[in-house]
Amino acid sequence: MDYRILGRTGLRASTMGIGAGGPSRLGQRDNIRSESESVALVQQGLDAGVNFIDTAEGYRTEEIVGAAIAQRDRARIIISTKKSLGRENISRAALRAGLNESLRRLGTDYVDIYHLHGLRLEQYDYYFQEILPTLQDLKRQGLIRFIGVTEHWNGDLEHKMLQRALNDDVWDVIMVGFNLLNQSARETVLKKAREKDIGVLIMFALRRALSRPDKLRAALNALVESGEVDPGEIDIENPLGFLLADGSAVSIPDAAYRFCRAEGGAHVILSGTGNAQHLTANLETFARPPLPPEHIQRLKRIFRDVTSVTGQ
Ligand SMILES: NC(=O)c1ccc[n+]([C@@H]2O[C@H](COP(=O)([O-])OP(=O)(O)OC[C@H]3O[C@@H](n4cnc5c(N)ncnc54)[C@H](OP(=O)(O)O)[C@@H]3O)[C@@H](O)[C@H]2O)c1
């Protein structure tokens, strides 16, 4: 496992972060794993050198994360969690109460990064004016070490909220959607985050389109149809086959994670799974060298105009 400094936070984070949400929620979303199996998954990651775990009150996995870290050295683990926002603006009291509940479920007395979860552009001014001061107060009290904000990518394809947030010098960490199919955050978000030395967490590295062949095919057909991908540049029957043909990557998920990991300005790539074999494979992926530059360039070229899909 390699480690990167998470921007201005100065935290030394593993490049692979365990995502306790996403389509799998550590196997809890469809109850395909027992709680102890999910705890074991997190511990498998920690044993392999991952020190970054992302959860949220909305994922209902904070207690699992708490159980997984209970016997570990807390100071060596970076816990990122989030306050759900919903459609109605939340109050300052609700934010404080939410953090207290997260701390209780996580079994800890501080979180390293506390985010506003899936903030939308139209909510931004309220949260900036009314809620940020409370976050800053909680930071002064030592209950949270750093303040973060995550986007709602499926509803904000142009990353408008994060573009707005990057104008204000108050966010220590952001979470942005980025993957080999849709690289639009490179210009709209990552460039400025880099200039401002903001910690960047990448979500949607696989999601469904890059973890399931049927979804990949559907996404590519849609992209050819919309004109965002030139059919002359891909083999529609085996669109990413070139990554595997010369042995550069062992699977599409392997290529997808390594593509994100090579992206300038990206610090932690979140990886969510409820499957121990997938976790083992993903840990191996993060130990491999970067994808060959010619493949990275080719992926940048093929998907350069894509803005309409997230890989959802
Ligand atoms: N707005 C937000 O704040 C927000 C939104 C989304 C996600 N997140 C965070 O980002 C994390 C990552 O979530 P994501 O949405 O980006 O999903 P992801 O981690 O890109 O996608 C994971 C999906 O890929 C599958 N998978 C993982 N490894 C695989 C492998 N080696 N081979 C085949 N399939 C594999 C998983 O299914 P299996 O269980 O079958 O492996 C899962 O369904 C979340 O856990 C969460 O922490 C935050």
The ligand as an SDF file (V2000), in Angstrom:
LIG
                    3D

 48 52  0  0  0  0  0  0  0  0999 V2000
  -21.9830   11.5200   -2.1930 N   0  0  0  0  0  0  0  0  0  0  0  0
  -21.2260   10.7410   -1.4470 C   0  0  0  0  0  0  0  0  0  0  0  0
  -20.7830   11.1730   -0.4150 O   0  0  0  0  0  0  0  0  0  0  0  0
  -20.8900    9.3490   -1.8870 C   0  0  0  0  0  0  0  0  0  0  0  0
  -21.5790    8.7510   -2.9350 C   0  0  0  0  0  0  0  0  0  0  0  0
  -21.1790    7.4950   -3.3500 C   0  0  0  0  0  0  0  0  0  0  0  0
  -20.1240    6.8540   -2.7280 C   0  0  0  0  0  0  0  0  0  0  0  0
  -19.4710    7.4540   -1.7030 N   0  0  0  0  0  0  0  0  0  0  0  0
  -18.3380    6.8040   -1.0280 C   0  0  0  0  0  0  0  0  0  0  0  0
  -17.5170    6.2240   -2.0090 O   0  0  0  0  0  0  0  0  0  0  0  0
  -17.3510    4.8370   -1.7190 C   0  0  0  0  0  0  0  0  0  0  0  0
  -17.2070    4.0720   -2.9870 C   0  0  0  0  0  0  0  0  0  0  0  0
  -18.4960    3.9690   -3.5640 O   0  0  0  0  0  0  0  0  0  0  0  0
  -18.7610    4.0720   -5.0760 P   0  0  0  0  0  0  0  0  0  0  0  0
  -20.1530    4.5260   -5.2310 O   0  0  0  0  0  0  0  0  0  0  0  0
  -17.6550    4.8470   -5.6380 O   0  0  0  0  0  0  0  0  0  0  0  0
  -18.7250    2.6090   -5.4980 O   0  0  0  0  0  0  0  0  0  0  0  0
  -17.4700    1.7790   -5.9570 P   0  0  0  0  0  0  0  0  0  0  0  0
  -16.6670    1.5000   -4.7650 O   0  0  0  0  0  0  0  0  0  0  0  0
  -16.8590    2.4070   -7.1320 O   0  0  0  0  0  0  0  0  0  0  0  0
  -18.2420    0.5190   -6.4930 O   0  0  0  0  0  0  0  0  0  0  0  0
  -18.2360   -0.5780   -5.8380 C   0  0  0  0  0  0  0  0  0  0  0  0
  -19.0400   -1.6260   -6.6230 C   0  0  0  0  0  0  0  0  0  0  0  0
  -18.1310   -2.3670   -7.3780 O   0  0  0  0  0  0  0  0  0  0  0  0
  -18.1580   -3.7390   -6.9460 C   0  0  0  0  0  0  0  0  0  0  0  0
  -16.7450   -4.1710   -6.8640 N   0  0  0  0  0  0  0  0  0  0  0  0
  -15.7830   -3.7300   -6.0320 C   0  0  0  0  0  0  0  0  0  0  0  0
  -14.6250   -4.3540   -6.2970 N   0  0  0  0  0  0  0  0  0  0  0  0
  -14.8550   -5.1920   -7.3230 C   0  0  0  0  0  0  0  0  0  0  0  0
  -14.0360   -6.0950   -8.0380 C   0  0  0  0  0  0  0  0  0  0  0  0
  -12.7550   -6.2690   -7.7610 N   0  0  0  0  0  0  0  0  0  0  0  0
  -14.6080   -6.8100   -9.0440 N   0  0  0  0  0  0  0  0  0  0  0  0
  -15.9000   -6.6430   -9.3530 C   0  0  0  0  0  0  0  0  0  0  0  0
  -16.7380   -5.8150   -8.6960 N   0  0  0  0  0  0  0  0  0  0  0  0
  -16.2030   -5.0830   -7.6890 C   0  0  0  0  0  0  0  0  0  0  0  0
  -18.8550   -3.7680   -5.6200 C   0  0  0  0  0  0  0  0  0  0  0  0
  -19.6870   -4.9080   -5.5490 O   0  0  0  0  0  0  0  0  0  0  0  0
  -19.2840   -6.1630   -4.6210 P   0  0  0  0  0  0  0  0  0  0  0  0
  -19.8310   -5.8610   -3.2750 O   0  0  0  0  0  0  0  0  0  0  0  0
  -19.9770   -7.2900   -5.2970 O   0  0  0  0  0  0  0  0  0  0  0  0
  -17.8100   -6.2770   -4.6490 O   0  0  0  0  0  0  0  0  0  0  0  0
  -19.6990   -2.4910   -5.6360 C   0  0  0  0  0  0  0  0  0  0  0  0
  -21.0140   -2.7640   -6.0070 O   0  0  0  0  0  0  0  0  0  0  0  0
  -18.5700    4.4750   -0.9080 C   0  0  0  0  0  0  0  0  0  0  0  0
  -18.3650    3.3100   -0.1750 O   0  0  0  0  0  0  0  0  0  0  0  0
  -18.7290    5.6930   -0.0820 C   0  0  0  0  0  0  0  0  0  0  0  0
  -17.8220    5.6040    0.9930 O   0  0  0  0  0  0  0  0  0  0  0  0
  -19.8420    8.6920   -1.2840 C   0  0  0  0  0  0  0  0  0  0  0  0
  1  2  1  0
  2  3  2  0
  2  4  1  0
  4  5  1  0
  4 48  2  0
  5  6  2  0
  6  7  1  0
  7  8  2  0
  8  9  1  0
  8 48  1  0
  9 10  1  0
  9 46  1  0
 10 11  1  0
 11 12  1  0
 11 44  1  0
 12 13  1  0
 13 14  1  0
 14 15  2  0
 14 16  1  0
 14 17  1  0
 17 18  1  0
 18 19  2  0
 18 20  1  0
 18 21  1  0
 21 22  1  0
 22 23  1  0
 23 24  1  0
 23 42  1  0
 24 25  1  0
 25 26  1  0
 25 36  1  0
 26 27  1  0
 26 35  1  0
 27 28  2  0
 28 29  1  0
 29 30  1  0
 29 35  2  0
 30 31  1  0
 30 32  2  0
 32 33  1  0
 33 34  2  0
 34 35  1  0
 36 37  1  0
 36 42  1  0
 37 38  1  0
 38 39  2  0
 38 40  1  0
 38 41  1  0
 42 43  1  0
 44 45  1  0
 44 46  1  0
 46 47  1  0
M  CHG  2   8   1  16  -1
M  END
$$$$
